[in-house]
Amino acid sequence: MLPIYNQKSRIKLVVAALALLIAAATLVYTNVLVRRVSEREQQQIRLYARAQAFIINTEVNSNTNFVFEEIINANTTIPIILTDGDNVLGAKNMGLPPHLPAADSVRRMKAELTLMKQEHAPIVVTLGAGYKNYIYYRDSQLLRQLRTYPLVQLGVVAALALLAYFAFSYSRRAEQNRVWVGLAKETAHQLGTPLSSLVGWQEYLRASDRFREEPIVEELGKDIRRLEIITERFSNIGSNPVLNDENLLLTTRNAIAYLESRVSKKVKFSIETDLPTDTPARLNVPLFDWVIENICKNAVDAMQGRGSITLHLRRVRVRRSWLTRRATGPQLAIDITDTGSGIAKNKLESVFLPGFTTKKRGWGLGLALARRIIQNYHGGKLFIKWSELGRGTTFRLVLNQ
């Protein structure tokens, strides 16, 4: 496999580990801040309670005025409700509208008191003659925001990471597209010159009395036609190929017929179909033939030149788009099943990566190119439907009708 794809999983793990480390550090640090602010607010409430007791139990003088101004009125953030155990005696920082009807005010005050009882234990204010008041309180708005800040921060970081991932993936795919297209155009261009020369030599040999009846001339013509098909394939990859309504069964039979005469006679090909014989599919024939050849040649190699390859044509259930909830249209499938060595489960997706190969002299581009042709140019799908080591593999090729 190409080095960049070998390292891709490792890079993902490193990035994920760094993201988790940052998230953990953020949560720990924020929790420390929350604990400190919470402890400070509890100290403020205890001071507030002592100030209340001092004012109630002391005659009015300059000291009580100072305590009232600097402690009681200084609390502008922490919601507080003062009760005698049964009745609400007063409240502060509740955020109630000034013109709220009395009934609604009482109802909301009781609701807040219930929440306060659940959140913190009350602070007891001891009065003269054994009487007691109770101060209930909730965390300030600042403390509540500070508690939710890590979640907001992590959400923003996750959104940015997701956006960066999609941007990177799009950029990488665009770069791969440019490489594929550039390679295909250059290959088609390079094949054009010697192909033109071969056509000229064939015409010369046909016109020659010496070689007119020689079988080599016709064999040369077959090779030239094959090179023309290959050139057309690369040319189609380097541009937007034209899709036409083609007879799927007939096109598949033609692709297999070419292969049958060029592989081991111990490999048996068969085509089964659940479709009417004239069922059309949207195809570019040269590229479609290329896909069938790549998959079947891999199957022949997996069977070591001995076994069977079955192509089953069927209609597949129409799937609806999760975005529009509309039908994507009729779809046809070709299941290509071989009796080869099978593919390990941990390599089912890797086989489509450029550079992945089990052959000593292979480039590992056949299946990657096949998937690209089906998905990018035909709007279909190519995936491994089933595989078992020692029994074989089924590739499913999905096309639009």
C-alpha positions in Angstrom: 0.0 0.0 0.0 1.2 3.6 -0.6 2.9 5.1 2.4 0.3 7.9 2.9 -2.5 5.4 3.2 -0.4 3.2 5.5 0.0 6.2 7.9 -3.6 7.5 7.6 -4.9 5.4 10.5 -2.0 6.3 12.7 -2.4 10.0 12.0 -6.1 9.7 12.8 -5.3 8.1 16.1 -2.7 10.8 17.0 -5.2 13.6 16.1 -7.9 11.9 18.1 -5.6 11.4 21.1 -4.6 15.1 21.0 -8.2 16.2 20.8 -9.1 14.0 23.8 -6.1 15.4 25.7 -7.2 19.0 25.0 -10.8 18.2 26.0 -9.6 16.6 29.3 -7.3 19.5 30.1 -10.2 22.0 29.4 -12.6 20.1 31.6 -10.2 19.7 34.5 -9.1 23.4 34.5 -12.7 24.6 34.2 -13.8 22.3 37.0 -11.0 23.8 39.2 -12.3 27.3 38.4 -15.9 26.3 39.1 -15.0 24.8 42.4 -13.1 27.9 43.5 -16.0 30.3 42.4 -18.5 28.0 44.1 -16.5 28.1 47.4 -16.3 31.9 47.2 -20.0 32.2 46.7 -20.6 29.9 49.7 -18.4 32.2 51.8 -20.3 35.2 50.6 -23.6 33.6 51.6 -22.3 32.7 55.0 -21.1 36.3 55.4 -24.5 37.5 54.2 -26.2 35.3 56.8 -24.0 36.6 59.6 -24.7 40.2 58.4 -28.4 39.5 58.5 -28.2 38.2 62.1 -26.1 41.1 63.1 -28.5 43.7 61.7 -31.6 41.9 63.2 -30.0 41.5 66.7 -28.4 44.9 66.9 -29.9 48.3 67.3 -29.5 50.6 64.3 -26.3 52.5 64.3 -23.4 53.4 62.0 -22.1 49.9 62.2 -25.4 48.3 61.0 -25.6 50.9 58.2 -22.1 49.9 57.2 -22.9 46.2 57.2 -26.1 46.8 55.3 -24.4 48.8 52.6 -21.2 46.8 52.2 -22.5 43.3 52.6 -26.3 43.1 52.2 -26.6 45.4 49.3 -23.2 44.4 47.8 -24.6 41.0 46.8 -26.0 41.6 43.3 -25.4 38.3 41.7 -26.4 35.4 44.0 -30.2 34.6 44.1 -31.4 34.4 47.7 -34.7 33.7 49.4 -35.1 34.3 53.2 -37.7 32.2 55.1 -38.7 31.4 58.6 -39.1 27.8 57.7 -42.7 28.1 56.4 -43.1 31.5 54.9 -41.0 33.6 52.5 -39.8 36.7 54.3 -37.8 38.2 51.5 -35.8 37.6 48.2 -32.9 39.1 46.4 -31.5 38.9 42.8 -34.4 36.7 41.6 -34.7 38.4 38.3 -38.5 38.8 38.5 -40.2 41.4 36.2 -41.0 44.5 38.3 -44.7 44.6 37.3 -45.4 40.8 37.7 -48.8 40.1 39.3 -48.5 39.1 43.0 -50.0 35.6 42.3 -47.5 34.9 39.6 -44.7 36.3 41.7 -45.6 33.9 44.6 -45.8 30.9 42.3 -42.4 31.6 40.7 -40.9 32.3 44.1 -42.1 28.9 45.4 -40.7 27.2 42.3 -37.3 28.9 42.8 -37.3 27.9 46.5 -37.9 24.2 45.5 -34.8 24.4 43.2 -32.7 26.1 45.8 -33.5 23.4 48.4 -32.4 20.8 45.9 -29.2 22.7 45.0 -27.8 23.8 48.4 -28.4 23.2 52.1 -29.8 26.4 53.8 -27.8 28.8 55.8 -29.3 29.1 59.3 -29.7 32.6 60.8 -30.0 32.5 64.5 -32.1 35.3 66.0 -32.9 36.3 69.6 -35.3 34.3 71.7 -34.4 31.0 69.9 -35.9 32.0 66.6 -34.3 31.0 63.4 -34.5 32.1 59.7 -33.2 30.2 56.8 -31.3 31.6 53.7 -31.7 29.5 50.6 -29.6 30.3 47.5 -28.7 29.2 44.1 -25.5 29.5 42.0 -25.0 32.9 40.4 -25.6 33.3 36.7 -21.8 33.6 36.2 -21.2 30.3 38.0 -23.9 28.5 35.9 -22.4 29.9 32.7 -18.9 28.8 33.9 -20.3 25.2 34.4 -21.6 25.0 30.8 -18.6 26.8 29.3 -16.6 23.6 28.7 -19.5 22.0 26.8 -19.9 25.1 24.7 -16.1 25.2 24.1 -15.9 21.5 23.2 -18.9 21.9 20.9 -17.2 24.8 19.1 -13.9 22.9 18.9 -15.7 19.8 17.6 -17.5 21.9 15.0 -14.3 23.5 13.8 -12.6 20.1 13.8 -15.4 18.6 11.7 -15.3 21.6 9.3 -11.5 21.2 9.0 -11.9 17.5 8.4 -14.4 18.0 5.6 -12.3 20.8 4.1 -9.2 18.6 4.2 -11.1 15.6 2.7 -12.5 17.8 0.0 -9.1 19.2 -0.8 -7.5 15.8 -0.8 -10.2 14.4 -3.1 -9.8 17.4 -5.4 -6.1 16.8 -5.5 -6.6 13.1 -6.2 -9.0 14.0 -9.0 -6.4 16.3 -10.6 -3.8 13.5 -10.4 -6.1 10.9 -11.9 -7.3 13.2 -14.7 -3.8 14.4 -15.5 -2.4 10.9 -15.5 -5.3 9.6 -17.7 -4.9 12.5 -20.2 -1.2 12.1 -20.4 -1.5 8.3 -20.9 -4.1 8.8 -23.7 -1.8 11.3 -25.3 1.3 9.1 -25.1 -0.6 6.1 -26.6 -1.9 8.2 -29.5 1.4 8.6 -31.3 2.5 4.9 -31.4 -1.1 3.8 -32.1 -1.2 6.1 -35.2 2.1 4.6 -36.3 0.8 1.0 -35.9 -2.3 1.8 -37.9 -0.1 3.1 -40.7 2.1 0.0 -40.6 -1.0 -2.2 -40.7 -2.3 -0.5 -43.8 1.1 -0.8 -45.4 1.2 -4.5 -44.7 -2.3 -5.0 -46.1 -1.3 -3.2 -49.3 1.9 -5.4 -49.6 1.6 -8.5 -51.8 4.1 -10.2 -49.5 2.1 -9.9 -46.3 -1.5 -9.6 -47.6 -2.5 -13.1 -46.7 -0.4 -13.4 -43.5 -2.4 -14.0 -40.2 0.0 -11.6 -38.5 -1.8 -8.7 -40.2 -5.1 -9.6 -38.7 -3.6 -10.2 -35.3 -1.9 -6.8 -35.5 -5.3 -5.4 -36.3 -6.8 -7.0 -33.1 -4.0 -5.5 -31.0 -4.6 -2.1 -32.5 -8.3 -2.2 -31.8 -7.5 -3.2 -28.2 -5.1 -0.3 -27.9 -7.8 2.0 -29.3 -10.2 0.8 -26.6 -7.6 1.4 -23.9 -6.9 4.9 -25.3 -10.6 5.6 -25.3 -10.8 4.5 -21.6 -8.1 6.8 -20.5 -9.5 9.6 -22.6 -12.9 9.1 -20.9 -11.4 9.2 -17.5 -9.6 12.5 -18.3 -13.0 14.1 -19.3 -16.7 13.7 -18.5 -17.6 10.4 -20.1 -20.9 10.2 -22.0 -23.5 7.7 -20.5 -26.0 6.0 -22.7 -28.8 3.6 -22.2 -27.1 0.2 -23.0 -28.4 -3.3 -22.8 -26.9 -4.4 -19.5 -27.0 -8.2 -20.2 -25.5 -7.9 -23.7 -22.8 -5.5 -22.5 -21.9 -7.7 -19.6 -21.7 -10.8 -22.0 -19.4 -8.9 -24.4 -17.1 -8.0 -21.5 -17.0 -11.6 -20.3 -16.5 -13.0 -23.8 -13.3 -11.0 -24.2 -12.0 -12.2 -20.9 -12.9 -15.9 -21.5 -10.5 -16.2 -24.4 -7.6 -14.6 -22.5 -7.6 -16.4 -19.1 -7.1 -20.0 -18.1 -9.5 -22.5 -19.5 -9.9 -23.9 -16.0 -11.8 -20.7 -15.0 -15.5 -21.1 -15.8 -17.6 -17.9 -16.4 -21.4 -17.9 -16.1 -24.0 -15.1 -16.1 -27.3 -15.3 -14.3 -30.1 -12.8 -14.5 -33.4 -11.9 -12.8 -34.0 -9.1 -15.3 -35.6 -9.0 -18.7 -33.1 -9.5 -21.4 -33.5 -6.0 -22.8 -33.1 -4.1 -19.5 -31.1 -0.9 -20.1 -28.6 0.8 -17.8 -26.9 4.1 -17.9 -23.3 3.1 -19.0 -20.2 4.2 -20.7 -19.3 0.9 -22.3 -15.5 1.2 -22.5 -15.3 2.2 -18.8 -17.8 -0.4 -17.7 -15.8 -3.1 -19.5 -12.7 -1.9 -17.7 -14.4 -2.3 -14.3 -15.6 -5.9 -15.2 -12.1 -6.8 -16.4 -10.4 -5.5 -13.3 -12.7 -7.3 -10.9 -12.6 -10.6 -12.8 -8.8 -10.5 -13.3 -8.4 -10.1 -9.6 -10.8 -13.0 -9.1 -8.7 -15.2 -11.5 -5.6 -14.3 -9.5 -7.3 -15.1 -6.2 -8.4 -18.5 -7.6 -4.9 -19.1 -9.0 -6.3 -19.8 -12.4 -8.8 -22.5 -11.3 -12.4 -22.0 -10.3 -15.6 -20.3 -11.3 -16.8 -16.7 -11.6 -20.5 -16.0 -11.6 -22.1 -12.7 -12.5 -25.7 -12.3 -11.2 -27.8 -9.4 -12.6 -30.7 -8.3 -10.4 -32.8 -5.3 -9.5 -32.1 -3.9 -6.0 -34.4 -2.1 -3.7 -34.7 1.6 -4.3 -33.2 3.5 -1.4 -34.4 6.9 -0.4 -32.1 9.9 0.2 -31.8 10.7 3.9 -31.7 14.4 3.0 -34.6 14.8 0.6 -36.5 11.6 1.5 -37.1 11.1 -2.2 -36.4 8.0 -4.2 -33.0 7.9 -5.9 -34.5 6.1 -8.9 -34.4 2.5 -10.1 -31.1 0.7 -9.5 -29.5 -2.4 -11.0 -26.9 -4.6 -9.4 -24.3 -7.0 -10.7 -22.9 -9.5 -8.1 -19.6 -10.9 -9.2 -18.8 -14.0 -7.1 -15.6 -16.0 -7.3 -14.4 -19.2 -5.6 -11.0 -17.7 -4.6 -9.1 -17.3 -1.4 -11.4 -14.6 0.1 -10.5 -11.4 1.8 -9.9 -10.9 5.6 -12.5 -8.7 7.3 -9.9 -6.1 8.3 -9.0 -5.6 4.7 -12.5 -5.3 3.1 -12.1 -1.5 2.6 -8.4 -1.4 2.2 -8.6 -3.3 -1.1 -10.1 -0.1 -2.7 -7.2 2.1 -1.6 -4.6 3.1 -4.2 -1.5 1.0 -3.7 -3.1 -1.9 -1.9 -2.0 -5.2 -3.5 -1.1 -8.7 -2.6 0.8 -9.3 -5.8 4.6 -9.0 -5.9 4.4 -7.0 -9.2 1.1 -5.3 -8.7 0.5 -1.5 -8.5 -2.7 -1.8 -6.5 -4.7 0.6 -8.7 -7.2 -1.8 -10.4 -10.0 -1.8 -7.8 -9.3 1.8 -6.8 -9.8 2.8 -10.4 -12.9 0.5 -10.7 -14.6 2.1 -7.7 -13.7 5.6 -9.1 -15.3 4.8 -12.5 -18.5 3.5 -10.9 -18.9 6.1 -8.2 -17.6 9.3 -9.9 -18.6 8.7 -13.5 -21.6 6.4 -13.3 -23.1 7.7 -10.0 -23.3 4.1 -8.7 -21.6 2.0 -6.0 -18.9 -0.6 -5.8 -18.3 -2.6 -2.6 -17.7 -6.0 -1.2 -21.0 -7.7 -0.4 -19.6 -10.9 1.0 -16.2 -12.5 1.5 -15.0 -15.5 3.5 -11.4 -16.8 3.7 -11.0 -20.0 1.7 -14.4 -19.7 0.1 -14.5 -16.7 -2.1 -15.7 -13.1 -2.5 -18.7 -11.3 -3.9 -18.3 -7.7 -5.3 -21.5 -5.8 -5.8 -21.7 -3.2 -8.6 -24.7 -0.9 -8.4 -25.8 1.1 -11.5 -28.6 3.6 -12.3 -31.2 2.6 -14.8 
